[in-house]
Amino acid sequence: MYRYLHSLDALVSVIVSGERIVSETERMFRERFGNLPERVGTYVVENGYVEREWRDSVELYYGVSHYHLPGTLTRVHFVSEFIESYEEIDDENYLGYVTF
């Protein structure tokens, strides 16, 4: 399932909750990604993404503990244009992605 968000504020509010946490997350995002938010027209949020390498590493590290992490991640794609459908993404407007 994909969600189409058109501002950094909307993206941050989907990823975290709590006013202090939201402002801190936005600050860190801007520090790490520079002017990327100004270039993004749409953030495509993909919940339930399975990244095999991450899952394998988590199983090795946490498999012997009582600490449980979910087996899926959230992947966020950056698109330079305002879009409403995943099919509208192409080589010209796709800027990349990160996983959380």
VOBA-670553 format. One record per atom (N, C-alpha, C): residue number from 1; y, x negated, z; atom name. Coordinates in nm, 4 decimals. Atoms other than C-alpha are relative to their C-alpha. Example, Ala and Ser with C-alpha at 12.3 -4.5 7.8 and 13.67 -1.06 7.14 Angstrom:
BEGIN
<site num="1" py="-0.1190" px="-0.0890" pz="0.0000" atome="N"/>
<site num="1" py="-0.4500" px="-1.2300" pz="0.7800" atome="CA"/>
<site num="1" py="0.1200" px="-0.0900" pz="0.0000" atome="C"/>
<site num="2" py="-0.1190" px="0.0820" pz="-0.0060" atome="N"/>
<site num="2" py="-0.1060" px="-1.3670" pz="0.7140" atome="CA"/>
<site num="2" py="0.1090" px="0.0770" pz="0.0730" atome="C"/>
END
This chain:
BEGIN
<site num="1" py="-0.1169" px="-0.0827" pz="0.0000" atome="N"/>
<site num="1" py="0.0000" px="0.0000" pz="0.0000" atome="CA"/>
<site num="1" py="0.1242" px="-0.0879" pz="0.0000" atome="C"/>
<site num="2" py="-0.1235" px="0.0752" pz="0.0111" atome="N"/>
<site num="2" py="0.3431" px="-0.1288" pz="-0.0923" atome="CA"/>
<site num="2" py="0.1174" px="0.0828" pz="0.0499" atome="C"/>
<site num="3" py="-0.1272" px="-0.0624" pz="-0.0377" atome="N"/>
<site num="3" py="0.6832" px="-0.0508" pz="0.0587" atome="CA"/>
<site num="3" py="0.1085" px="-0.0762" pz="-0.0723" atome="C"/>
<site num="4" py="-0.1091" px="0.0605" pz="0.0764" atome="N"/>
<site num="4" py="0.9969" px="-0.1168" pz="-0.1430" atome="CA"/>
<site num="4" py="0.1282" px="0.0110" pz="0.0817" atome="C"/>
<site num="5" py="-0.1187" px="0.0041" pz="-0.0844" atome="N"/>
<site num="5" py="1.2938" px="-0.2247" pz="0.0695" atome="CA"/>
<site num="5" py="0.1097" px="-0.0738" pz="-0.0750" atome="C"/>
<site num="6" py="-0.1085" px="0.0556" pz="0.0804" atome="N"/>
<site num="6" py="1.6365" px="-0.3123" pz="-0.0651" atome="CA"/>
<site num="6" py="0.1070" px="-0.0707" pz="0.0825" atome="C"/>
<site num="7" py="-0.0937" px="0.0796" pz="-0.0793" atome="N"/>
<site num="7" py="1.8027" px="-0.5032" pz="0.2193" atome="CA"/>
<site num="7" py="-0.0783" px="-0.0839" pz="0.1004" atome="C"/>
<site num="8" py="0.0623" px="0.0856" pz="-0.1002" atome="N"/>
<site num="8" py="1.7231" px="-0.7841" pz="0.4608" atome="CA"/>
<site num="8" py="-0.0124" px="0.0748" pz="0.1326" atome="C"/>
<site num="9" py="0.0068" px="-0.0800" pz="-0.1234" atome="N"/>
<site num="9" py="1.8023" px="-0.5473" pz="0.7512" atome="CA"/>
<site num="9" py="-0.1228" px="0.0889" pz="0.0013" atome="C"/>
<site num="10" py="0.1169" px="-0.0885" pz="0.0084" atome="N"/>
<site num="10" py="1.5352" px="-0.3039" pz="0.6325" atome="CA"/>
<site num="10" py="-0.1290" px="-0.0803" pz="0.0150" atome="C"/>
<site num="11" py="0.1188" px="0.0841" pz="-0.0099" atome="N"/>
<site num="11" py="1.2810" px="-0.5862" pz="0.5931" atome="CA"/>
<site num="11" py="-0.0234" px="-0.0422" pz="0.1442" atome="C"/>
<site num="12" py="0.0146" px="0.0475" pz="-0.1375" atome="N"/>
<site num="12" py="1.3453" px="-0.7253" pz="0.9409" atome="CA"/>
<site num="12" py="-0.0427" px="0.1134" pz="0.0919" atome="C"/>
<site num="13" py="0.0357" px="-0.1120" pz="-0.0875" atome="N"/>
<site num="13" py="1.3208" px="-0.3809" pz="1.1001" atome="CA"/>
<site num="13" py="-0.1451" px="0.0438" pz="-0.0186" atome="C"/>
<site num="14" py="0.1408" px="-0.0328" pz="0.0232" atome="N"/>
<site num="14" py="0.9767" px="-0.3298" pz="0.9427" atome="CA"/>
<site num="14" py="-0.0903" px="-0.1028" pz="0.0677" atome="C"/>
<site num="15" py="0.0837" px="0.1074" pz="-0.0516" atome="N"/>
<site num="15" py="0.8450" px="-0.6654" pz="1.0634" atome="CA"/>
<site num="15" py="0.0030" px="-0.0074" pz="0.1521" atome="C"/>
<site num="16" py="-0.0127" px="0.0119" pz="-0.1454" atome="N"/>
<site num="16" py="0.9767" px="-0.6647" pz="1.4211" atome="CA"/>
<site num="16" py="0.0731" px="0.1218" pz="0.0555" atome="C"/>
<site num="17" py="-0.0748" px="-0.1083" pz="-0.0643" atome="N"/>
<site num="17" py="1.1202" px="-0.4190" pz="1.6730" atome="CA"/>
<site num="17" py="0.0734" px="-0.0558" pz="0.1210" atome="C"/>
<site num="18" py="-0.0826" px="0.0451" pz="-0.1114" atome="N"/>
<site num="18" py="1.3782" px="-0.4512" pz="1.9473" atome="CA"/>
<site num="18" py="0.1252" px="-0.0670" pz="-0.0533" atome="C"/>
<site num="19" py="-0.1273" px="0.0469" pz="0.0555" atome="N"/>
<site num="19" py="1.7474" px="-0.5224" pz="1.8878" atome="CA"/>
<site num="19" py="0.0152" px="-0.1517" pz="0.0062" atome="C"/>
<site num="20" py="-0.0136" px="0.1444" pz="-0.0140" atome="N"/>
<site num="20" py="1.7453" px="-0.8808" pz="2.0219" atome="CA"/>
<site num="20" py="-0.0948" px="-0.0738" pz="-0.0929" atome="C"/>
<site num="21" py="0.0990" px="0.0641" pz="0.0871" atome="N"/>
<site num="21" py="1.4284" px="-0.9712" pz="1.8340" atome="CA"/>
<site num="21" py="0.0416" px="0.0129" pz="-0.1458" atome="C"/>
<site num="22" py="-0.0426" px="-0.0208" pz="0.1384" atome="N"/>
<site num="22" py="1.5654" px="-0.8224" pz="1.5109" atome="CA"/>
<site num="22" py="0.1106" px="-0.0972" pz="-0.0365" atome="C"/>
<site num="23" py="-0.1107" px="0.0896" pz="0.0338" atome="N"/>
<site num="23" py="1.8897" px="-1.0237" pz="1.5234" atome="CA"/>
<site num="23" py="-0.0464" px="-0.1449" pz="-0.0044" atome="C"/>
<site num="24" py="0.0532" px="0.1361" pz="0.0000" atome="N"/>
<site num="24" py="1.7003" px="-1.3438" pz="1.6089" atome="CA"/>
<site num="24" py="-0.0857" px="-0.0251" pz="-0.1243" atome="C"/>
<site num="25" py="0.0836" px="0.0146" pz="0.1191" atome="N"/>
<site num="25" py="1.4505" px="-1.2857" pz="1.3260" atome="CA"/>
<site num="25" py="0.0868" px="-0.0129" pz="-0.1250" atome="C"/>
<site num="26" py="-0.0893" px="0.0093" pz="0.1159" atome="N"/>
<site num="26" py="1.7314" px="-1.2277" pz="1.0758" atome="CA"/>
<site num="26" py="0.0681" px="-0.1369" pz="-0.0041" atome="C"/>
<site num="27" py="-0.0633" px="0.1323" pz="-0.0049" atome="N"/>
<site num="27" py="1.9053" px="-1.5473" pz="1.1908" atome="CA"/>
<site num="27" py="-0.0977" px="-0.1078" pz="-0.0467" atome="C"/>
<site num="28" py="0.0995" px="0.0994" pz="0.0394" atome="N"/>
<site num="28" py="1.5846" px="-1.7507" pz="1.1537" atome="CA"/>
<site num="28" py="-0.0328" px="0.0120" pz="-0.1486" atome="C"/>
<site num="29" py="0.0287" px="-0.0212" pz="0.1416" atome="N"/>
<site num="29" py="1.5133" px="-1.5944" pz="0.8139" atome="CA"/>
<site num="29" py="0.1088" px="-0.0646" pz="-0.0853" atome="C"/>
<site num="30" py="-0.1118" px="0.0571" pz="0.0758" atome="N"/>
<site num="30" py="1.8599" px="-1.6930" pz="0.6890" atome="CA"/>
<site num="30" py="0.0026" px="-0.1522" pz="0.0090" atome="C"/>
<site num="31" py="0.0059" px="0.1455" pz="-0.0138" atome="N"/>
<site num="31" py="1.8195" px="-2.0470" pz="0.8277" atome="CA"/>
<site num="31" py="-0.1063" px="-0.0597" pz="-0.0916" atome="C"/>
<site num="32" py="0.1115" px="0.0551" pz="0.0769" atome="N"/>
<site num="32" py="1.4872" px="-2.0987" pz="0.6533" atome="CA"/>
<site num="32" py="0.0100" px="0.0254" pz="-0.1504" atome="C"/>
<site num="33" py="-0.0010" px="-0.0379" pz="0.1410" atome="N"/>
<site num="33" py="1.5564" px="-1.9232" pz="0.3235" atome="CA"/>
<site num="33" py="0.1375" px="-0.0087" pz="-0.0644" atome="C"/>
<site num="34" py="-0.1329" px="0.0214" pz="0.0564" atome="N"/>
<site num="34" py="1.9270" px="-1.9988" pz="0.2768" atome="CA"/>
<site num="34" py="0.0587" px="0.1244" pz="-0.0636" atome="C"/>
<site num="35" py="-0.0656" px="-0.1117" pz="0.0694" atome="N"/>
<site num="35" py="2.0907" px="-1.7758" pz="0.0172" atome="CA"/>
<site num="35" py="-0.0982" px="0.0951" pz="-0.0690" atome="C"/>
<site num="36" py="0.0981" px="-0.0881" pz="0.0629" atome="N"/>
<site num="36" py="1.7660" px="-1.6056" pz="-0.0883" atome="CA"/>
<site num="36" py="0.0323" px="0.1484" pz="0.0201" atome="C"/>
<site num="37" py="-0.0300" px="-0.1432" pz="-0.0154" atome="N"/>
<site num="37" py="1.8676" px="-1.2686" pz="0.0681" atome="CA"/>
<site num="37" py="0.1063" px="0.0518" pz="-0.0974" atome="C"/>
<site num="38" py="-0.1022" px="-0.0422" pz="0.0953" atome="N"/>
<site num="38" py="2.1713" px="-1.2585" pz="-0.1623" atome="CA"/>
<site num="38" py="-0.0559" px="0.0143" pz="-0.1422" atome="C"/>
<site num="39" py="0.0616" px="-0.0042" pz="0.1332" atome="N"/>
<site num="39" py="1.9437" px="-1.3068" pz="-0.4663" atome="CA"/>
<site num="39" py="-0.1049" px="0.1092" pz="-0.0138" atome="C"/>
<site num="40" py="0.1081" px="-0.0985" pz="0.0010" atome="N"/>
<site num="40" py="1.6860" px="-1.0427" pz="-0.3675" atome="CA"/>
<site num="40" py="0.0557" px="0.1400" pz="-0.0191" atome="C"/>
<site num="41" py="-0.0339" px="-0.1409" pz="0.0196" atome="N"/>
<site num="41" py="1.7176" px="-0.6894" pz="-0.5027" atome="CA"/>
<site num="41" py="-0.0987" px="0.0902" pz="0.0710" atome="C"/>
<site num="42" py="0.1041" px="-0.0791" pz="-0.0654" atome="N"/>
<site num="42" py="1.3882" px="-0.5660" pz="-0.3557" atome="CA"/>
<site num="42" py="-0.0959" px="-0.0927" pz="0.0740" atome="C"/>
<site num="43" py="0.1069" px="0.0633" pz="-0.0768" atome="N"/>
<site num="43" py="1.1525" px="-0.6828" pz="-0.0821" atome="CA"/>
<site num="43" py="-0.1196" px="0.0924" pz="-0.0111" atome="C"/>
<site num="44" py="0.1215" px="-0.0812" pz="0.0111" atome="N"/>
<site num="44" py="0.8023" px="-0.5574" pz="-0.1588" atome="CA"/>
<site num="44" py="-0.0926" px="-0.0422" pz="0.1142" atome="C"/>
<site num="45" py="0.0804" px="0.0289" pz="-0.1192" atome="N"/>
<site num="45" py="0.6071" px="-0.5372" pz="0.1674" atome="CA"/>
<site num="45" py="-0.1422" px="0.0484" pz="-0.0245" atome="C"/>
<site num="46" py="0.1415" px="-0.0287" pz="0.0229" atome="N"/>
<site num="46" py="0.2297" px="-0.5530" pz="0.1309" atome="CA"/>
<site num="46" py="-0.0747" px="-0.0170" pz="0.1327" atome="C"/>
<site num="47" py="0.0725" px="0.0043" pz="-0.1271" atome="N"/>
<site num="47" py="0.0502" px="-0.4646" pz="0.4547" atome="CA"/>
<site num="47" py="-0.1501" px="-0.0068" pz="-0.0257" atome="C"/>
<site num="48" py="0.1455" px="0.0057" pz="0.0104" atome="N"/>
<site num="48" py="-0.3163" px="-0.5345" pz="0.5152" atome="CA"/>
<site num="48" py="-0.0508" px="-0.1056" pz="-0.0959" atome="C"/>
<site num="49" py="0.0397" px="0.1062" pz="0.0919" atome="N"/>
<site num="49" py="-0.3251" px="-0.8469" pz="0.2983" atome="CA"/>
<site num="49" py="-0.0999" px="-0.0935" pz="0.0685" atome="C"/>
<site num="50" py="0.1013" px="0.0908" pz="-0.0536" atome="N"/>
<site num="50" py="-0.6327" px="-1.0659" pz="0.3524" atome="CA"/>
<site num="50" py="0.0156" px="-0.1352" pz="-0.0684" atome="C"/>
<site num="51" py="-0.0105" px="0.1373" pz="0.0502" atome="N"/>
<site num="51" py="-0.5728" px="-1.4391" pz="0.3136" atome="CA"/>
<site num="51" py="-0.1181" px="-0.0767" pz="0.0567" atome="C"/>
<site num="52" py="0.1281" px="0.0547" pz="-0.0444" atome="N"/>
<site num="52" py="-0.9120" px="-1.6040" pz="0.3295" atome="CA"/>
<site num="52" py="0.0147" px="-0.1287" pz="0.0810" atome="C"/>
<site num="53" py="-0.0161" px="0.1275" pz="-0.0706" atome="N"/>
<site num="53" py="-0.7953" px="-1.9504" pz="0.4365" atome="CA"/>
<site num="53" py="0.0530" px="0.0233" pz="0.1419" atome="C"/>
<site num="54" py="-0.0563" px="-0.0304" pz="-0.1312" atome="N"/>
<site num="54" py="-0.5896" px="-1.8057" pz="0.7232" atome="CA"/>
<site num="54" py="-0.1065" px="0.0624" pz="0.0892" atome="C"/>
<site num="55" py="0.1028" px="-0.0690" pz="-0.0785" atome="N"/>
<site num="55" py="-0.8712" px="-1.5794" pz="0.8377" atome="CA"/>
<site num="55" py="-0.1073" px="-0.0982" pz="0.0466" atome="C"/>
<site num="56" py="0.1008" px="0.0991" pz="-0.0370" atome="N"/>
<site num="56" py="-1.1214" px="-1.8667" pz="0.8342" atome="CA"/>
<site num="56" py="0.0514" px="-0.0924" pz="0.1102" atome="C"/>
<site num="57" py="-0.0588" px="0.0873" pz="-0.1022" atome="N"/>
<site num="57" py="-0.8860" px="-2.0889" pz="1.0361" atome="CA"/>
<site num="57" py="0.0111" px="0.0711" pz="0.1338" atome="C"/>
<site num="58" py="-0.0123" px="-0.0778" pz="-0.1229" atome="N"/>
<site num="58" py="-0.8209" px="-1.8146" pz="1.2906" atome="CA"/>
<site num="58" py="-0.1362" px="0.0177" pz="0.0645" atome="C"/>
<site num="59" py="0.1344" px="-0.0178" pz="-0.0551" atome="N"/>
<site num="59" py="-1.1934" px="-1.7508" pz="1.3309" atome="CA"/>
<site num="59" py="-0.0499" px="-0.1282" pz="0.0653" atome="C"/>
<site num="60" py="0.0433" px="0.1266" pz="-0.0580" atome="N"/>
<site num="60" py="-1.2600" px="-2.1203" pz="1.3914" atome="CA"/>
<site num="60" py="0.0709" px="-0.0280" pz="0.1318" atome="C"/>
<site num="61" py="-0.0786" px="0.0326" pz="-0.1180" atome="N"/>
<site num="61" py="-0.9804" px="-2.1567" pz="1.6447" atome="CA"/>
<site num="61" py="-0.0192" px="0.1016" pz="0.1124" atome="C"/>
<site num="62" py="0.0050" px="-0.1036" pz="-0.1024" atome="N"/>
<site num="62" py="-0.9954" px="-1.8221" pz="1.8277" atome="CA"/>
<site num="62" py="-0.1390" px="0.0598" pz="0.0197" atome="C"/>
<site num="63" py="0.1335" px="-0.0582" pz="-0.0076" atome="N"/>
<site num="63" py="-1.3633" px="-1.7431" pz="1.7737" atome="CA"/>
<site num="63" py="-0.0697" px="-0.0204" pz="0.1333" atome="C"/>
<site num="64" py="0.0630" px="0.0288" pz="-0.1286" atome="N"/>
<site num="64" py="-1.4609" px="-1.8996" pz="2.1055" atome="CA"/>
<site num="64" py="0.0823" px="0.0515" pz="0.1178" atome="C"/>
<site num="65" py="-0.0854" px="-0.0512" pz="-0.1082" atome="N"/>
<site num="65" py="-1.1805" px="-1.7351" pz="2.3039" atome="CA"/>
<site num="65" py="-0.0107" px="0.1524" pz="0.0085" atome="C"/>
<site num="66" py="-0.0050" px="-0.1447" pz="-0.0145" atome="N"/>
<site num="66" py="-1.1167" px="-1.3819" pz="2.4226" atome="CA"/>
<site num="66" py="0.1253" px="0.0578" pz="-0.0648" atome="C"/>
<site num="67" py="-0.1242" px="-0.0424" pz="0.0645" atome="N"/>
<site num="67" py="-0.7912" px="-1.3655" pz="2.2281" atome="CA"/>
<site num="67" py="-0.0330" px="0.0566" pz="-0.1377" atome="C"/>
<site num="68" py="0.0317" px="-0.0646" pz="0.1273" atome="N"/>
<site num="68" py="-0.8021" px="-1.1281" pz="1.9320" atome="CA"/>
<site num="68" py="0.1244" px="0.0082" pz="-0.0883" atome="C"/>
<site num="69" py="-0.1059" px="-0.0149" pz="0.0999" atome="N"/>
<site num="69" py="-0.5859" px="-1.1471" pz="1.6203" atome="CA"/>
<site num="69" py="-0.0514" px="0.0906" pz="-0.1106" atome="C"/>
<site num="70" py="0.0450" px="-0.0851" pz="0.1112" atome="N"/>
<site num="70" py="-0.5938" px="-0.8925" pz="1.3375" atome="CA"/>
<site num="70" py="-0.0462" px="-0.0853" pz="-0.1177" atome="C"/>
<site num="71" py="0.0540" px="0.0735" pz="0.1140" atome="N"/>
<site num="71" py="-0.7810" px="-0.9971" pz="1.0258" atome="CA"/>
<site num="71" py="0.0852" px="0.0081" pz="-0.1249" atome="C"/>
<site num="72" py="-0.0861" px="-0.0142" pz="0.1172" atome="N"/>
<site num="72" py="-0.4951" px="-0.9095" pz="0.7934" atome="CA"/>
<site num="72" py="0.1423" px="-0.0459" pz="0.0314" atome="C"/>
<site num="73" py="-0.1384" px="0.0446" pz="-0.0096" atome="N"/>
<site num="73" py="-0.1398" px="-1.0259" pz="0.7304" atome="CA"/>
<site num="73" py="0.0903" px="0.0972" pz="-0.0744" atome="C"/>
<site num="74" py="-0.0973" px="-0.0709" pz="0.0814" atome="N"/>
<site num="74" py="0.1780" px="-0.8811" pz="0.5880" atome="CA"/>
<site num="74" py="0.0580" px="-0.1006" pz="-0.0978" atome="C"/>
<site num="75" py="-0.0565" px="0.0877" pz="0.1026" atome="N"/>
<site num="75" py="0.2886" px="-1.0370" pz="0.2612" atome="CA"/>
<site num="75" py="0.1252" px="0.0673" pz="-0.0553" atome="C"/>
<site num="76" py="-0.1269" px="-0.0520" pz="0.0508" atome="N"/>
<site num="76" py="0.6482" px="-0.9957" pz="0.1436" atome="CA"/>
<site num="76" py="0.0337" px="-0.0736" pz="-0.1296" atome="C"/>
<site num="77" py="-0.0375" px="0.0538" pz="0.1306" atome="N"/>
<site num="77" py="0.7329" px="-1.0451" pz="-0.2249" atome="CA"/>
<site num="77" py="0.1507" px="0.0152" pz="-0.0181" atome="C"/>
<site num="78" py="-0.1432" px="-0.0032" pz="0.0257" atome="N"/>
<site num="78" py="1.0906" px="-1.1255" pz="-0.3307" atome="CA"/>
<site num="78" py="0.0226" px="0.0236" pz="-0.1494" atome="C"/>
<site num="79" py="-0.0278" px="-0.0368" pz="0.1391" atome="N"/>
<site num="79" py="1.2156" px="-0.9600" pz="-0.6510" atome="CA"/>
<site num="79" py="0.1511" px="0.0049" pz="-0.0173" atome="C"/>
<site num="80" py="-0.1448" px="0.0100" pz="0.0184" atome="N"/>
<site num="80" py="1.5617" px="-1.0247" pz="-0.7931" atome="CA"/>
<site num="80" py="0.0659" px="0.1304" pz="-0.0418" atome="C"/>
<site num="81" py="-0.0556" px="-0.1265" pz="0.0475" atome="N"/>
<site num="81" py="1.6054" px="-0.6707" pz="-0.9278" atome="CA"/>
<site num="81" py="-0.0381" px="0.1148" pz="0.0927" atome="C"/>
<site num="82" py="0.0317" px="-0.1230" pz="-0.0717" atome="N"/>
<site num="82" py="1.6079" px="-0.3243" pz="-0.7729" atome="CA"/>
<site num="82" py="-0.1179" px="0.0650" pz="-0.0729" atome="C"/>
<site num="83" py="0.1181" px="-0.0613" pz="0.0614" atome="N"/>
<site num="83" py="1.2562" px="-0.1886" pz="-0.8411" atome="CA"/>
<site num="83" py="-0.0564" px="0.1054" pz="0.0942" atome="C"/>
<site num="84" py="0.0673" px="-0.1041" pz="-0.0784" atome="N"/>
<site num="84" py="1.0510" px="0.1088" pz="-0.7223" atome="CA"/>
<site num="84" py="-0.1500" px="0.0001" pz="-0.0230" atome="C"/>
<site num="85" py="0.1415" px="0.0030" pz="0.0323" atome="N"/>
<site num="85" py="0.7097" px="0.0129" pz="-0.8609" atome="CA"/>
<site num="85" py="-0.0451" px="-0.1450" pz="-0.0187" atome="C"/>
<site num="86" py="0.0562" px="0.1343" pz="0.0121" atome="N"/>
<site num="86" py="0.4893" px="-0.2978" pz="-0.8431" atome="CA"/>
<site num="86" py="-0.0125" px="-0.0418" pz="-0.1469" atome="C"/>
<site num="87" py="0.0156" px="0.0291" pz="0.1422" atome="N"/>
<site num="87" py="0.4400" px="-0.2725" pz="-1.2198" atome="CA"/>
<site num="87" py="0.1292" px="-0.0530" pz="-0.0636" atome="C"/>
<site num="88" py="-0.1282" px="0.0465" pz="0.0530" atome="N"/>
<site num="88" py="0.8108" px="-0.3537" pz="-1.2709" atome="CA"/>
<site num="88" py="0.0228" px="-0.1494" pz="0.0234" atome="C"/>
<site num="89" py="-0.0135" px="0.1429" pz="-0.0279" atome="N"/>
<site num="89" py="0.7596" px="-0.7112" pz="-1.1426" atome="CA"/>
<site num="89" py="-0.0491" px="-0.0793" pz="-0.1202" atome="C"/>
<site num="90" py="0.0405" px="0.0888" pz="0.1098" atome="N"/>
<site num="90" py="0.7489" px="-0.9786" pz="-1.4127" atome="CA"/>
<site num="90" py="0.0464" px="-0.1423" pz="0.0314" atome="C"/>
<site num="91" py="-0.0356" px="0.1406" pz="-0.0206" atome="N"/>
<site num="91" py="0.8029" px="-1.3540" pz="-1.4525" atome="CA"/>
<site num="91" py="0.1503" px="-0.0210" pz="0.0129" atome="C"/>
<site num="92" py="-0.1454" px="0.0156" pz="-0.0013" atome="N"/>
<site num="92" py="1.1773" px="-1.3047" pz="-1.4978" atome="CA"/>
<site num="92" py="0.0620" px="0.0392" pz="0.1344" atome="C"/>
<site num="93" py="-0.0644" px="-0.0473" pz="-0.1221" atome="N"/>
<site num="93" py="1.2488" px="-1.1166" pz="-1.1732" atome="CA"/>
<site num="93" py="-0.0758" px="-0.0391" pz="0.1289" atome="C"/>
<site num="94" py="0.0779" px="0.0347" pz="-0.1178" atome="N"/>
<site num="94" py="0.9775" px="-1.2512" pz="-0.9384" atome="CA"/>
<site num="94" py="0.0490" px="-0.1331" pz="0.0585" atome="C"/>
<site num="95" py="-0.0526" px="0.1201" pz="-0.0642" atome="N"/>
<site num="95" py="1.1165" px="-1.5041" pz="-0.6870" atome="CA"/>
<site num="95" py="-0.1024" px="-0.0700" pz="0.0880" atome="C"/>
<site num="96" py="0.1021" px="0.0600" pz="-0.0853" atome="N"/>
<site num="96" py="0.8042" px="-1.5650" pz="-0.4735" atome="CA"/>
<site num="96" py="-0.0380" px="0.0910" pz="0.1143" atome="C"/>
<site num="97" py="0.0450" px="-0.0811" pz="-0.1129" atome="N"/>
<site num="97" py="0.6479" px="-1.4473" pz="-0.1490" atome="CA"/>
<site num="97" py="-0.0197" px="-0.0873" pz="0.1247" atome="C"/>
<site num="98" py="0.0391" px="0.0639" pz="-0.1266" atome="N"/>
<site num="98" py="0.5783" px="-1.5334" pz="0.2167" atome="CA"/>
<site num="98" py="-0.0989" px="0.0928" pz="0.0679" atome="C"/>
<site num="99" py="0.0902" px="-0.0824" pz="-0.0785" atome="N"/>
<site num="99" py="0.3099" px="-1.4132" pz="0.4546" atome="CA"/>
<site num="99" py="0.0388" px="-0.0097" pz="0.1463" atome="C"/>
<site num="100" py="-0.0272" px="-0.0081" pz="-0.1443" atome="N"/>
<site num="100" py="0.3600" px="-1.3030" pz="0.8160" atome="CA"/>
<site num="100" py="-0.1276" px="0.0406" pz="0.0691" atome="C"/>
END
